[in-house]
Amino acid sequence: MARFTSFDGTELAYREVGEGVPLLVLAGGPGRASEYLGTLGGLDAARRLVVLDNRGTGESDEPADPFTYRRDMLVRDVEMLRRHLGLDVVDVLGHSAGAGIAMGYAADFPSRVGRLVLLTPALRSAGLSPEQSDWDAFLAARTGEPWFEAATAALERNAAGDDSVENRVAASPLLYARWDETTKAHAEAELGQWKYEVAAGYNAEGAFVPGVLRRALAEFDHPVLVYACSEDPISPVRRCVELAALFPDVTLHVHEGVGHYPWVEEPAAVAARLAEFLGA
């Protein structure tokens, strides 16, 4: 992996795969190493993916000050990577919590973003998190699954304060439309990829000012793709519709029959749709 020095002297790592026009890819979790993104279903056949390990994750160093794990601070790492790459303008893709970083980057550095992809985006930064009614409807549709009791018990432990990676993985069947060998392997890989302190820092007090972000996004006039999935409890379609409505130039795509990690379940379809939007 290649490395660069960010704004506070922290050394960060990124990997490049594929050929062609660069696409800066931001991982979610928050706090998960970017390895889980793979090649986004083979998108590297159309674009050169520049995949950042957020500070404290994967091959990137831990910062001296944990305050810099905060979502709005991670935006600065994106800008430093753009400068390091010598790009005047760059297309940006953020998945889940990485979409929160990507939206912050579009708000703070709008002239530096070409096209913006928000892939099953986490919605807290825009004040659009799922409501209890969303979770109730989602869970009611899955009560017959063989993994349901164990997964919902993990959710209850999380609500009671169990923030362990083991408990996250125990709840992970809820994040896929199909629970098979491929999705199990993808979920279990998180055991070696996620760090609690990074996740906690991302969500620290002051990281989210939804009104400010929403006003900035309303002025962001570059093309945006909001990519929602029908079986995703993190990014419910109805909330993604509301997110899309904030942007002047937006395409909303709803991928039916897949969950929060659509490229794991239907890789070719995801890569094709992303490549189409990105003009590859």
N, C-alpha and C positions, 0 to 999 in steps of 0.2 A: 504493500500500500504506500501511496505517496503521502507526504506530510507538508504542513505549512504552519506558520506561527500566527495566532489570532491576536486580537486587540489587546489582550492582557498578558501576552507572552506564553499562553498555553499552546502546546503543540497538538494539533489536530490531524487526524488521518482521514484519507478518502481513497476510494478505489475507482478506477476507470475501466469500463468494459464496453466494447462495441466501437463502431466507427461512425464518423459523420458529425453533425451539429451537436454540441454538448447539451445535455439536459441535467440540470442540477437536481438531485434527488435527496429529499429530507425524510429521515426515518421518524417513526412514532414511538409508541410505548406508553407514555414517555419513559425514557430510560432504557430502551432496548437497542442493542447493537444493530447496525444496518444490515447485517448478514441475512436477516429474516426476509428482506425484500428480494433477494436473489437478483434476477434480471427482469423482474416485473412481467414474467410470462414470456420472455423472449423479446422485449422491447429493444434490447441491444442490437438486434438485427436492423433496426431503423435509425437509432440514435446512439451517440456516445454517452453512456450513463456515467455521471460523476456523482458518486454516492458517498455522502458524508457520514462518518461516525460522529454523532454529537458528542460534545465534551463529556468526559467521564465514561463513555461507552466504547465497546469494541477496542480498537487500537489507539483511540485518542487518549490523551493524558487527562488526569483529573486536574481541575483548576486549583489555584491556591485559595481562592475565595469561593465557597459553595454558593454564594449569592448569584454567581454568574450562571448557575443552572436554570435560572428563571426563564420562562418562555420568551419574554421580551428581550432578554440579554442574548439568547441564542440567535436572534435575528442578526446581531453584529457578526457572529461567526460566518453566517451566510455571505454577508457583504465582504468580509475579509477573504473568503474563498473565491468570490468573483474576482476580486482584485488580483489575487494570487494567480488565477487562471488567465488574466489579461483580457477579460471579456468586457466590452462596453455594455452589452445587453445579454441576458441569459434567460432561457426558458427554465421554469422551476416547477417541480412536482413535489408535493408533500402528502404523505400518507398519515391518516389518523392524527395523532398529536403533532406530527411533522407538518400537517396542513395548517395547524395553528401557527407554527413558525413561518410557514410560507405566506400566510395572510399578513402576518406582522411585517414580513419583508416587503410585500407588495404595498403595504401602507406607508412604511418608512422610506422605501427606496423605489417608488413607482417607475421612475425613468429607467431603472436598471432591469426591469422584468419585461420579457417579450410576451410569452404565453404562460399562463398559470393553470396548473392542474391540481385540484383538491380531490384526492382519492380517498373515499370513505372518510371524510374529514371529521376530526373531533370538533365539537361545536361550542365549547364553553367560551372560547375567546370572543365569539360573536354573540354571546348570551342566548344561545339556542340549544342548550343541552337537552337530552331526552327528558321528558317528564315521567312521573310515575305511571300515568296512563299508557305511555308508550311501552314501558317495561311490562305492565300488566298484560297488554295485548300480545306482546311478543312471547312472554312465558306461557300464556294460555294456549298458544298455538303449538307448543312443544311438550305438553305434559305427557304425551304417550311415548316419548323417546326413552330408550333404555338407560341413557346417561343422565336423565333429567334430575332425579333426586340428588345424585352426587354433585352435579354442577350447581344446582340452586342452594345446596347446603354450603358450598364454597362461597357463594354470593353472601349468604348470611354471615359466614365467618368474617368475610371482608368488611361487612357493615359493622361488625363487632370489634374490628381493629386488627384483624389478621392480614397484614400487608406482605406476607411472604410470597416469594416467587412460586413456591410449591402450590400455594392456594390459588394464585392466578392461573396456573396451568390446570388445576382441578376444575376451574370454572370455564375453561376455554372451549369446550364443545358448543357453548352458546354462541360462539363467534364465527362458526362455520355452518353452512347449510347442510353439509354432509360430513359425517364423522367416520372417516375411513382411515386406512393406513397412511395415506398421503397427508391428510390434515392432522392426524395424531402426531406424526413425525414433525410437522411444522410447529405445532403447539409445544411439544416437549422440548424442542430446541431452545425455547425461551428460558429454560432452567439455567443455561449457561450464557444467556445474553442480556438479562435484565438486572438493573441495579436500583434498589429502593431509594437510595439517597439522591440519585439523579432524578427519578420520578417526583420525589417530594420537592426538590428544588424547582422543577419545571412549574409546579402548581403553587409555589410560595405566594404569600400575601403580596398583592400589588401586581401580579403577573397579568391580570385580566382587567381591562377597562373597556367593556363591550361597546359602550356608546361611542367612545373615541374611535375604536376600530371600525365600527359600522359606518361612521361618517367618512372615514378614509377610503373604505372599500367602495362606497357609493361614487367616489371620484376616480376610481381606478378604471380607466377606459380601455385597457388591453384585453385581449380575448381570454376568457376563463372557462374552464371545464369543471363542473361539479359532478363527480362520479359517485352516484349512490347505488346501493345494493339492497334488494328487497328483503333479504334475511339478515340484516345488520342491525343489532340493537344499539350500537354505539352511535350510528349516524342514520337515524330513521329517515325514510324517504320524505315524510312530510316536513321534517325539519330541514332537510337538504333543499327542498323547494323554497323554504323561507330564506335560506342562505343564498341561493341563486338569485333571488329577487333583489338582493342588495347591489348586484353588479350591473353596470350599464351594458356590457357586452359579454353575455354568458350563454353557455350551452349546458343544459342539464341532461345527463344520461343516467337512466335507471337500468341497471343490470339485474334481470330477474333470476331468482333461483340460486344466488350465491350470497356469502356473508361478508364479513369485515376484511377478509384477505382474498379478494376475488381472483387474483392471478394464481393462487394455489389451486383453486377449484376449476377454473376455466381459463388457463393461461393464454391460449391462442386468441380467444375472443377479447380479452383485456388488452393484450399487446396490439391487436389490430385497431381497436377503438382509440387507444391512446395515440398510436402512430397517425391515425387519420386526423385527429384534432391538432396534433403537433405539426402536421404538414409534411411528414416524412415520406 
